[in-house]
Amino acid sequence: MPKAKIDKVLLLKVAENARLNLSEKEVQKFLPQLKDVLDFFSKLDKLDVSREQPSFQPIPLKNVFREDKAEKCLSVEEALGNTSHKKDSYFKGPRVV
């Protein structure tokens, strides 16, 4: 794969895609940083990964939900038994306008 030329034009194109307006001072600051980042990533191109399987999910997925079973419910008296904020078989909350 041919190595891309990292210059001001490329940096400004990347900034435009990211919807950034860079000043000339920022361009001078970020250009060497962009070169360094892309150089680090270019090292990955040299690795032999022919025996590796792609991994799109690093942790195996499993169903964490329990089976939905109908069970005995609380009666109204049991549900409201420990509150003093009740009215007509319902919890009574603060007034909302």
Biopython code that builds the backbone (N, CA, C, O; Angstrom):
import numpy as np
from Bio.PDB.StructureBuilder import StructureBuilder

atoms = [
    (1, "MET", "N", (0.846, -1.173, 0.000)),
    (1, "MET", "CA", (0.000, 0.000, 0.000)),
    (1, "MET", "C", (0.895, 1.240, 0.000)),
    (1, "MET", "O", (1.767, 1.363, 0.860)),
    (2, "PRO", "N", (0.697, 2.157, -0.943)),
    (2, "PRO", "CA", (1.548, 3.339, -0.995)),
    (2, "PRO", "C", (1.296, 4.249, 0.201)),
    (2, "PRO", "O", (0.172, 4.383, 0.685)),
    (3, "LYS", "N", (2.369, 4.861, 0.655)),
    (3, "LYS", "CA", (2.272, 5.743, 1.806)),
    (3, "LYS", "C", (1.679, 7.086, 1.376)),
    (3, "LYS", "O", (2.128, 7.680, 0.396)),
    (4, "ALA", "N", (0.669, 7.563, 2.112)),
    (4, "ALA", "CA", (0.015, 8.824, 1.778)),
    (4, "ALA", "C", (0.915, 9.989, 2.170)),
    (4, "ALA", "O", (1.627, 9.940, 3.172)),
    (5, "LYS", "N", (0.863, 11.026, 1.362)),
    (5, "LYS", "CA", (1.641, 12.227, 1.655)),
    (5, "LYS", "C", (0.875, 13.034, 2.703)),
    (5, "LYS", "O", (-0.267, 13.439, 2.484)),
    (6, "ILE", "N", (1.523, 13.257, 3.840)),
    (6, "ILE", "CA", (0.904, 13.999, 4.927)),
    (6, "ILE", "C", (1.355, 15.449, 4.811)),
    (6, "ILE", "O", (2.509, 15.778, 5.083)),
    (7, "ASP", "N", (0.435, 16.301, 4.407)),
    (7, "ASP", "CA", (0.772, 17.710, 4.260)),
    (7, "ASP", "C", (-0.391, 18.575, 4.720)),
    (7, "ASP", "O", (-1.400, 18.076, 5.217)),
    (8, "LYS", "N", (-0.229, 19.869, 4.545)),
    (8, "LYS", "CA", (-1.230, 20.826, 4.990)),
    (8, "LYS", "C", (-2.573, 20.584, 4.293)),
    (8, "LYS", "O", (-3.629, 20.734, 4.908)),
    (9, "VAL", "N", (-2.531, 20.210, 3.001)),
    (9, "VAL", "CA", (-3.767, 19.977, 2.246)),
    (9, "VAL", "C", (-4.564, 18.830, 2.866)),
    (9, "VAL", "O", (-5.777, 18.938, 3.043)),
    (10, "LEU", "N", (-3.881, 17.731, 3.193)),
    (10, "LEU", "CA", (-4.555, 16.587, 3.809)),
    (10, "LEU", "C", (-5.115, 16.962, 5.177)),
    (10, "LEU", "O", (-6.248, 16.605, 5.503)),
    (11, "LEU", "N", (-4.337, 17.673, 5.973)),
    (11, "LEU", "CA", (-4.800, 18.084, 7.300)),
    (11, "LEU", "C", (-6.045, 18.964, 7.192)),
    (11, "LEU", "O", (-6.993, 18.794, 7.958)),
    (12, "LEU", "N", (-6.046, 19.887, 6.259)),
    (12, "LEU", "CA", (-7.205, 20.762, 6.094)),
    (12, "LEU", "C", (-8.420, 19.984, 5.601)),
    (12, "LEU", "O", (-9.549, 20.316, 5.960)),
    (13, "LYS", "N", (-8.204, 18.952, 4.782)),
    (13, "LYS", "CA", (-9.304, 18.114, 4.317)),
    (13, "LYS", "C", (-9.902, 17.312, 5.488)),
    (13, "LYS", "O", (-11.121, 17.197, 5.619)),
    (14, "VAL", "N", (-9.025, 16.770, 6.321)),
    (14, "VAL", "CA", (-9.493, 16.041, 7.511)),
    (14, "VAL", "C", (-10.251, 16.989, 8.437)),
    (14, "VAL", "O", (-11.298, 16.626, 8.973)),
    (15, "ALA", "N", (-9.735, 18.190, 8.625)),
    (15, "ALA", "CA", (-10.398, 19.178, 9.478)),
    (15, "ALA", "C", (-11.757, 19.556, 8.898)),
    (15, "ALA", "O", (-12.728, 19.722, 9.637)),
    (16, "GLU", "N", (-11.825, 19.691, 7.577)),
    (16, "GLU", "CA", (-13.100, 20.020, 6.935)),
    (16, "GLU", "C", (-14.113, 18.898, 7.146)),
    (16, "GLU", "O", (-15.280, 19.161, 7.436)),
    (17, "ASN", "N", (-13.671, 17.645, 7.003)),
    (17, "ASN", "CA", (-14.570, 16.507, 7.221)),
    (17, "ASN", "C", (-15.067, 16.460, 8.664)),
    (17, "ASN", "O", (-16.192, 16.038, 8.930)),
    (18, "ALA", "N", (-14.217, 16.897, 9.592)),
    (18, "ALA", "CA", (-14.593, 16.923, 11.004)),
    (18, "ALA", "C", (-15.293, 18.229, 11.380)),
    (18, "ALA", "O", (-15.622, 18.455, 12.545)),
    (19, "ARG", "N", (-15.514, 19.075, 10.389)),
    (19, "ARG", "CA", (-16.173, 20.377, 10.580)),
    (19, "ARG", "C", (-15.420, 21.243, 11.572)),
    (19, "ARG", "O", (-16.009, 21.860, 12.459)),
    (20, "LEU", "N", (-14.092, 21.278, 11.403)),
    (20, "LEU", "CA", (-13.239, 22.115, 12.235)),
    (20, "LEU", "C", (-12.654, 23.227, 11.383)),
    (20, "LEU", "O", (-12.254, 23.001, 10.241)),
    (21, "ASN", "N", (-12.608, 24.408, 11.933)),
    (21, "ASN", "CA", (-11.944, 25.530, 11.273)),
    (21, "ASN", "C", (-10.633, 25.762, 11.998)),
    (21, "ASN", "O", (-10.610, 26.308, 13.102)),
    (22, "LEU", "N", (-9.539, 25.344, 11.369)),
    (22, "LEU", "CA", (-8.232, 25.462, 12.004)),
    (22, "LEU", "C", (-7.548, 26.753, 11.585)),
    (22, "LEU", "O", (-7.572, 27.135, 10.415)),
    (23, "SER", "N", (-6.942, 27.417, 12.556)),
    (23, "SER", "CA", (-6.128, 28.591, 12.248)),
    (23, "SER", "C", (-4.771, 28.108, 11.734)),
    (23, "SER", "O", (-4.446, 26.924, 11.831)),
    (24, "GLU", "N", (-3.997, 29.021, 11.196)),
    (24, "GLU", "CA", (-2.667, 28.669, 10.691)),
    (24, "GLU", "C", (-1.780, 28.149, 11.829)),
    (24, "GLU", "O", (-0.976, 27.238, 11.633)),
    (25, "LYS", "N", (-1.938, 28.737, 13.009)),
    (25, "LYS", "CA", (-1.168, 28.288, 14.177)),
    (25, "LYS", "C", (-1.535, 26.845, 14.535)),
    (25, "LYS", "O", (-0.660, 26.042, 14.858)),
    (26, "GLU", "N", (-2.831, 26.520, 14.478)),
    (26, "GLU", "CA", (-3.283, 25.157, 14.777)),
    (26, "GLU", "C", (-2.805, 24.171, 13.722)),
    (26, "GLU", "O", (-2.453, 23.037, 14.047)),
    (27, "VAL", "N", (-2.789, 24.592, 12.463)),
    (27, "VAL", "CA", (-2.287, 23.723, 11.395)),
    (27, "VAL", "C", (-0.832, 23.382, 11.653)),
    (27, "VAL", "O", (-0.431, 22.226, 11.518)),
    (28, "GLN", "N", (-0.039, 24.377, 12.022)),
    (28, "GLN", "CA", (1.378, 24.142, 12.302)),
    (28, "GLN", "C", (1.566, 23.233, 13.522)),
    (28, "GLN", "O", (2.529, 22.469, 13.589)),
    (29, "LYS", "N", (0.651, 23.319, 14.474)),
    (29, "LYS", "CA", (0.738, 22.484, 15.674)),
    (29, "LYS", "C", (0.308, 21.051, 15.389)),
    (29, "LYS", "O", (0.955, 20.106, 15.839)),
    (30, "PHE", "N", (-0.799, 20.882, 14.632)),
    (30, "PHE", "CA", (-1.384, 19.563, 14.440)),
    (30, "PHE", "C", (-0.744, 18.758, 13.319)),
    (30, "PHE", "O", (-0.850, 17.531, 13.324)),
    (31, "LEU", "N", (-0.089, 19.392, 12.365)),
    (31, "LEU", "CA", (0.498, 18.662, 11.240)),
    (31, "LEU", "C", (1.532, 17.632, 11.700)),
    (31, "LEU", "O", (1.455, 16.483, 11.265)),
    (32, "PRO", "N", (2.496, 17.985, 12.556)),
    (32, "PRO", "CA", (3.430, 16.949, 13.027)),
    (32, "PRO", "C", (2.739, 15.863, 13.853)),
    (32, "PRO", "O", (3.137, 14.699, 13.815)),
    (33, "GLN", "N", (1.699, 16.250, 14.601)),
    (33, "GLN", "CA", (0.983, 15.265, 15.406)),
    (33, "GLN", "C", (0.247, 14.266, 14.518)),
    (33, "GLN", "O", (0.229, 13.070, 14.811)),
    (34, "LEU", "N", (-0.362, 14.751, 13.432)),
    (34, "LEU", "CA", (-1.045, 13.865, 12.494)),
    (34, "LEU", "C", (-0.045, 12.915, 11.843)),
    (34, "LEU", "O", (-0.333, 11.731, 11.670)),
    (35, "LYS", "N", (1.109, 13.424, 11.487)),
    (35, "LYS", "CA", (2.151, 12.568, 10.904)),
    (35, "LYS", "C", (2.551, 11.471, 11.875)),
    (35, "LYS", "O", (2.673, 10.311, 11.484)),
    (36, "ASP", "N", (2.757, 11.829, 13.144)),
    (36, "ASP", "CA", (3.147, 10.840, 14.157)),
    (36, "ASP", "C", (2.077, 9.762, 14.340)),
    (36, "ASP", "O", (2.392, 8.575, 14.422)),
    (37, "VAL", "N", (0.822, 10.181, 14.402)),
    (37, "VAL", "CA", (-0.270, 9.229, 14.592)),
    (37, "VAL", "C", (-0.329, 8.258, 13.418)),
    (37, "VAL", "O", (-0.439, 7.048, 13.614)),
    (38, "LEU", "N", (-0.257, 8.789, 12.197)),
    (38, "LEU", "CA", (-0.335, 7.917, 11.026)),
    (38, "LEU", "C", (0.891, 7.025, 10.898)),
    (38, "LEU", "O", (0.789, 5.910, 10.386)),
    (39, "ASP", "N", (2.045, 7.493, 11.353)),
    (39, "ASP", "CA", (3.241, 6.645, 11.362)),
    (39, "ASP", "C", (3.059, 5.473, 12.328)),
    (39, "ASP", "O", (3.444, 4.344, 12.022)),
    (40, "PHE", "N", (2.472, 5.746, 13.492)),
    (40, "PHE", "CA", (2.213, 4.665, 14.444)),
    (40, "PHE", "C", (1.261, 3.635, 13.849)),
    (40, "PHE", "O", (1.473, 2.432, 14.003)),
    (41, "PHE", "N", (0.213, 4.098, 13.171)),
    (41, "PHE", "CA", (-0.735, 3.162, 12.555)),
    (41, "PHE", "C", (-0.112, 2.407, 11.393)),
    (41, "PHE", "O", (-0.504, 1.272, 11.122)),
    (42, "SER", "N", (0.846, 3.006, 10.704)),
    (42, "SER", "CA", (1.480, 2.313, 9.583)),
    (42, "SER", "C", (2.283, 1.102, 10.071)),
    (42, "SER", "O", (2.512, 0.167, 9.303)),
    (43, "LYS", "N", (2.705, 1.109, 11.321)),
    (43, "LYS", "CA", (3.396, -0.053, 11.883)),
    (43, "LYS", "C", (2.488, -1.275, 11.937)),
    (43, "LYS", "O", (2.961, -2.409, 11.860)),
    (44, "LEU", "N", (1.190, -1.045, 12.069)),
    (44, "LEU", "CA", (0.247, -2.161, 12.102)),
    (44, "LEU", "C", (0.176, -2.875, 10.758)),
    (44, "LEU", "O", (-0.114, -4.070, 10.707)),
    (45, "ASP", "N", (0.439, -2.150, 9.664)),
    (45, "ASP", "CA", (0.425, -2.764, 8.334)),
    (45, "ASP", "C", (1.509, -3.834, 8.191)),
    (45, "ASP", "O", (1.383, -4.725, 7.352)),
    (46, "LYS", "N", (2.548, -3.760, 8.983)),
    (46, "LYS", "CA", (3.675, -4.693, 8.875)),
    (46, "LYS", "C", (3.448, -5.983, 9.660)),
    (46, "LYS", "O", (4.230, -6.926, 9.530)),
    (47, "LEU", "N", (2.404, -6.040, 10.462)),
    (47, "LEU", "CA", (2.146, -7.234, 11.256)),
    (47, "LEU", "C", (1.540, -8.345, 10.401)),
    (47, "LEU", "O", (0.742, -8.085, 9.500)),
    (48, "ASP", "N", (1.932, -9.591, 10.695)),
    (48, "ASP", "CA", (1.363, -10.747, 10.013)),
    (48, "ASP", "C", (0.144, -11.213, 10.809)),
    (48, "ASP", "O", (0.275, -11.780, 11.894)),
    (49, "VAL", "N", (-1.019, -10.969, 10.261)),
    (49, "VAL", "CA", (-2.255, -11.345, 10.932)),
    (49, "VAL", "C", (-3.008, -12.406, 10.135)),
    (49, "VAL", "O", (-4.216, -12.573, 10.302)),
    (50, "SER", "N", (-2.294, -13.121, 9.269)),
    (50, "SER", "CA", (-2.946, -14.095, 8.399)),
    (50, "SER", "C", (-3.573, -15.256, 9.172)),
    (50, "SER", "O", (-4.530, -15.864, 8.692)),
    (51, "ARG", "N", (-3.051, -15.573, 10.355)),
    (51, "ARG", "CA", (-3.585, -16.690, 11.139)),
    (51, "ARG", "C", (-4.610, -16.238, 12.174)),
    (51, "ARG", "O", (-5.125, -17.066, 12.925)),
    (52, "GLU", "N", (-4.912, -14.964, 12.229)),
    (52, "GLU", "CA", (-5.851, -14.432, 13.216)),
    (52, "GLU", "C", (-7.244, -14.331, 12.625)),
    (52, "GLU", "O", (-7.418, -14.007, 11.451)),
    (53, "GLN", "N", (-8.235, -14.614, 13.465)),
    (53, "GLN", "CA", (-9.627, -14.489, 13.065)),
    (53, "GLN", "C", (-10.123, -13.085, 13.433)),
    (53, "GLN", "O", (-9.777, -12.562, 14.492)),
    (54, "PRO", "N", (-10.929, -12.480, 12.561)),
    (54, "PRO", "CA", (-11.465, -11.170, 12.918)),
    (54, "PRO", "C", (-12.352, -11.266, 14.150)),
    (54, "PRO", "O", (-13.078, -12.243, 14.330)),
    (55, "SER", "N", (-12.286, -10.263, 14.979)),
    (55, "SER", "CA", (-13.090, -10.231, 16.198)),
    (55, "SER", "C", (-13.877, -8.940, 16.224)),
    (55, "SER", "O", (-13.318, -7.862, 16.426)),
    (56, "PHE", "N", (-15.163, -9.054, 16.021)),
    (56, "PHE", "CA", (-16.013, -7.875, 16.035)),
    (56, "PHE", "C", (-16.638, -7.663, 17.402)),
    (56, "PHE", "O", (-17.148, -6.582, 17.695)),
    (57, "GLN", "N", (-16.599, -8.694, 18.242)),
    (57, "GLN", "CA", (-17.147, -8.601, 19.586)),
    (57, "GLN", "C", (-16.105, -9.185, 20.536)),
    (57, "GLN", "O", (-15.929, -10.403, 20.576)),
    (58, "PRO", "N", (-15.409, -8.342, 21.303)),
    (58, "PRO", "CA", (-14.323, -8.858, 22.152)),
    (58, "PRO", "C", (-14.785, -9.762, 23.285)),
    (58, "PRO", "O", (-14.019, -10.601, 23.759)),
    (59, "ILE", "N", (-16.016, -9.603, 23.719)),
    (59, "ILE", "CA", (-16.551, -10.424, 24.805)),
    (59, "ILE", "C", (-17.707, -11.242, 24.240)),
    (59, "ILE", "O", (-18.598, -10.677, 23.606)),
    (60, "PRO", "N", (-17.718, -12.553, 24.451)),
    (60, "PRO", "CA", (-18.815, -13.365, 23.914)),
    (60, "PRO", "C", (-20.165, -12.888, 24.450)),
    (60, "PRO", "O", (-20.303, -12.569, 25.631)),
    (61, "LEU", "N", (-21.144, -12.845, 23.568)),
    (61, "LEU", "CA", (-22.474, -12.422, 23.965)),
    (61, "LEU", "C", (-23.245, -13.597, 24.541)),
    (61, "LEU", "O", (-23.136, -14.722, 24.054)),
    (62, "LYS", "N", (-24.017, -13.333, 25.568)),
    (62, "LYS", "CA", (-24.885, -14.351, 26.126)),
    (62, "LYS", "C", (-26.150, -13.675, 26.622)),
    (62, "LYS", "O", (-26.136, -12.490, 26.958)),
    (63, "ASN", "N", (-27.214, -14.404, 26.668)),
    (63, "ASN", "CA", (-28.477, -13.872, 27.123)),
    (63, "ASN", "C", (-28.430, -13.728, 28.638)),
    (63, "ASN", "O", (-28.233, -14.715, 29.347)),
    (64, "VAL", "N", (-28.608, -12.520, 29.137)),
    (64, "VAL", "CA", (-28.539, -12.289, 30.576)),
    (64, "VAL", "C", (-29.924, -12.173, 31.209)),
    (64, "VAL", "O", (-30.046, -11.961, 32.415)),
    (65, "PHE", "N", (-30.952, -12.310, 30.397)),
    (65, "PHE", "CA", (-32.303, -12.194, 30.920)),
    (65, "PHE", "C", (-32.802, -13.549, 31.401)),
    (65, "PHE", "O", (-32.502, -14.586, 30.809)),
    (66, "ARG", "N", (-33.553, -13.521, 32.462)),
    (66, "ARG", "CA", (-34.140, -14.749, 32.982)),
    (66, "ARG", "C", (-35.391, -15.081, 32.176)),
    (66, "ARG", "O", (-35.953, -14.221, 31.498)),
    (67, "GLU", "N", (-35.808, -16.309, 32.257)),
    (67, "GLU", "CA", (-37.037, -16.708, 31.599)),
    (67, "GLU", "C", (-38.206, -16.026, 32.312)),
    (67, "GLU", "O", (-38.236, -15.967, 33.541)),
    (68, "ASP", "N", (-39.147, -15.523, 31.558)),
    (68, "ASP", "CA", (-40.280, -14.812, 32.127)),
    (68, "ASP", "C", (-41.334, -15.820, 32.577)),
    (68, "ASP", "O", (-41.971, -16.482, 31.758)),
    (69, "LYS", "N", (-41.504, -15.923, 33.892)),
    (69, "LYS", "CA", (-42.471, -16.858, 34.460)),
    (69, "LYS", "C", (-43.482, -16.085, 35.287)),
    (69, "LYS", "O", (-43.120, -15.162, 36.017)),
    (70, "ALA", "N", (-44.735, -16.458, 35.174)),
    (70, "ALA", "CA", (-45.780, -15.841, 35.992)),
    (70, "ALA", "C", (-45.663, -16.385, 37.408)),
    (70, "ALA", "O", (-45.600, -17.598, 37.610)),
    (71, "GLU", "N", (-45.633, -15.496, 38.379)),
    (71, "GLU", "CA", (-45.550, -15.880, 39.781)),
    (71, "GLU", "C", (-46.590, -15.111, 40.581)),
    (71, "GLU", "O", (-47.262, -14.223, 40.056)),
    (72, "LYS", "N", (-46.714, -15.458, 41.840)),
    (72, "LYS", "CA", (-47.680, -14.807, 42.707)),
    (72, "LYS", "C", (-47.293, -13.335, 42.887)),
    (72, "LYS", "O", (-46.133, -13.021, 43.157)),
    (73, "CYS", "N", (-48.255, -12.450, 42.737)),
    (73, "CYS", "CA", (-48.036, -11.008, 42.897)),
    (73, "CYS", "C", (-48.391, -10.586, 44.317)),
    (73, "CYS", "O", (-49.080, -11.307, 45.039)),
    (74, "LEU", "N", (-47.917, -9.419, 44.701)),
    (74, "LEU", "CA", (-48.284, -8.850, 45.988)),
    (74, "LEU", "C", (-49.725, -8.375, 45.935)),
    (74, "LEU", "O", (-50.201, -7.897, 44.905)),
    (75, "SER", "N", (-50.390, -8.511, 47.027)),
    (75, "SER", "CA", (-51.738, -7.944, 47.102)),
    (75, "SER", "C", (-51.593, -6.434, 47.294)),
    (75, "SER", "O", (-50.509, -5.940, 47.604)),
    (76, "VAL", "N", (-52.685, -5.719, 47.109)),
    (76, "VAL", "CA", (-52.667, -4.268, 47.292)),
    (76, "VAL", "C", (-52.251, -3.925, 48.717)),
    (76, "VAL", "O", (-51.473, -2.996, 48.936)),
    (77, "GLU", "N", (-52.765, -4.665, 49.672)),
    (77, "GLU", "CA", (-52.439, -4.407, 51.077)),
    (77, "GLU", "C", (-50.946, -4.630, 51.353)),
    (77, "GLU", "O", (-50.323, -3.853, 52.077)),
    (78, "GLU", "N", (-50.376, -5.697, 50.771)),
    (78, "GLU", "CA", (-48.951, -5.979, 50.973)),
    (78, "GLU", "C", (-48.087, -4.902, 50.312)),
    (78, "GLU", "O", (-47.090, -4.467, 50.887)),
    (79, "ALA", "N", (-48.464, -4.476, 49.118)),
    (79, "ALA", "CA", (-47.684, -3.470, 48.397)),
    (79, "ALA", "C", (-47.708, -2.126, 49.111)),
    (79, "ALA", "O", (-46.689, -1.438, 49.167)),
    (80, "LEU", "N", (-48.850, -1.746, 49.652)),
    (80, "LEU", "CA", (-48.988, -0.437, 50.298)),
    (80, "LEU", "C", (-48.812, -0.498, 51.813)),
    (80, "LEU", "O", (-48.998, 0.505, 52.502)),
    (81, "GLY", "N", (-48.459, -1.656, 52.324)),
    (81, "GLY", "CA", (-48.394, -1.870, 53.764)),
    (81, "GLY", "C", (-47.379, -1.010, 54.492)),
    (81, "GLY", "O", (-47.611, -0.680, 55.655)),
    (82, "ASN", "N", (-46.282, -0.631, 53.887)),
    (82, "ASN", "CA", (-45.221, 0.102, 54.582)),
    (82, "ASN", "C", (-45.182, 1.586, 54.245)),
    (82, "ASN", "O", (-44.178, 2.248, 54.510)),
    (83, "THR", "N", (-46.241, 2.115, 53.675)),
    (83, "THR", "CA", (-46.244, 3.540, 53.345)),
    (83, "THR", "C", (-47.435, 4.232, 53.976)),
    (83, "THR", "O", (-48.509, 3.654, 54.143)),
    (84, "SER", "N", (-47.210, 5.475, 54.318)),
    (84, "SER", "CA", (-48.332, 6.281, 54.798)),
    (84, "SER", "C", (-48.867, 7.162, 53.672)),
    (84, "SER", "O", (-49.882, 7.837, 53.838)),
    (85, "HIS", "N", (-48.188, 7.154, 52.534)),
    (85, "HIS", "CA", (-48.584, 7.963, 51.377)),
    (85, "HIS", "C", (-49.392, 7.104, 50.407)),
    (85, "HIS", "O", (-48.880, 6.634, 49.391)),
    (86, "LYS", "N", (-50.658, 6.912, 50.744)),
    (86, "LYS", "CA", (-51.518, 6.101, 49.893)),
    (86, "LYS", "C", (-52.913, 6.697, 49.862)),
    (86, "LYS", "O", (-53.339, 7.380, 50.794)),
    (87, "LYS", "N", (-53.616, 6.423, 48.771)),
    (87, "LYS", "CA", (-54.993, 6.898, 48.632)),
    (87, "LYS", "C", (-55.693, 6.006, 47.623)),
    (87, "LYS", "O", (-55.194, 5.823, 46.513)),
    (88, "ASP", "N", (-56.819, 5.458, 47.983)),
    (88, "ASP", "CA", (-57.635, 4.637, 47.090)),
    (88, "ASP", "C", (-56.832, 3.525, 46.413)),
    (88, "ASP", "O", (-56.912, 3.365, 45.195)),
    (89, "SER", "N", (-56.078, 2.775, 47.166)),
    (89, "SER", "CA", (-55.301, 1.631, 46.669)),
    (89, "SER", "C", (-54.163, 2.020, 45.711)),
    (89, "SER", "O", (-53.742, 1.205, 44.891)),
    (90, "TYR", "N", (-53.668, 3.258, 45.813)),
    (90, "TYR", "CA", (-52.534, 3.721, 44.983)),
    (90, "TYR", "C", (-51.523, 4.422, 45.872)),
    (90, "TYR", "O", (-51.867, 4.911, 46.948)),
    (91, "PHE", "N", (-50.273, 4.473, 45.422)),
    (91, "PHE", "CA", (-49.288, 5.307, 46.088)),
    (91, "PHE", "C", (-49.636, 6.757, 45.795)),
    (91, "PHE", "O", (-49.991, 7.091, 44.665)),
    (92, "LYS", "N", (-49.539, 7.612, 46.787)),
    (92, "LYS", "CA", (-49.838, 9.030, 46.610)),
    (92, "LYS", "C", (-48.512, 9.776, 46.478)),
    (92, "LYS", "O", (-47.663, 9.711, 47.367)),
    (93, "GLY", "N", (-48.341, 10.488, 45.358)),
    (93, "GLY", "CA", (-47.109, 11.234, 45.106)),
    (93, "GLY", "C", (-47.356, 12.716, 45.236)),
    (93, "GLY", "O", (-48.483, 13.140, 45.493)),
    (94, "PRO", "N", (-46.306, 13.518, 45.060)),
    (94, "PRO", "CA", (-46.458, 14.966, 45.155)),
    (94, "PRO", "C", (-47.322, 15.498, 44.008)),
    (94, "PRO", "O", (-47.387, 14.909, 42.929)),
    (95, "ARG", "N", (-47.966, 16.602, 44.269)),
    (95, "ARG", "CA", (-48.850, 17.197, 43.263)),
    (95, "ARG", "C", (-48.013, 17.749, 42.110)),
    (95, "ARG", "O", (-46.990, 18.400, 42.321)),
    (96, "VAL", "N", (-48.467, 17.475, 40.895)),
    (96, "VAL", "CA", (-47.784, 17.957, 39.697)),
    (96, "VAL", "C", (-48.757, 18.848, 38.941)),
    (96, "VAL", "O", (-49.894, 18.458, 38.675)),
    (97, "VAL", "N", (-48.303, 20.036, 38.602)),
    (97, "VAL", "CA", (-49.193, 20.976, 37.921)),
    (97, "VAL", "C", (-49.074, 20.801, 36.429)),
    (97, "VAL", "O", (-49.745, 21.501, 35.670)),
]
sb = StructureBuilder()
sb.init_structure("model")
sb.init_model(0)
sb.init_chain("A")
sb.init_seg("    ")
for serial, (resi, resn, name, xyz) in enumerate(atoms, 1):
    if name == "N":
        sb.init_residue(resn, " ", resi, " ")
    sb.init_atom(name, np.array(xyz, "f"), 0.0, 1.0, " ", f" {name:<3s}", serial, name[0])
structure = sb.get_structure()
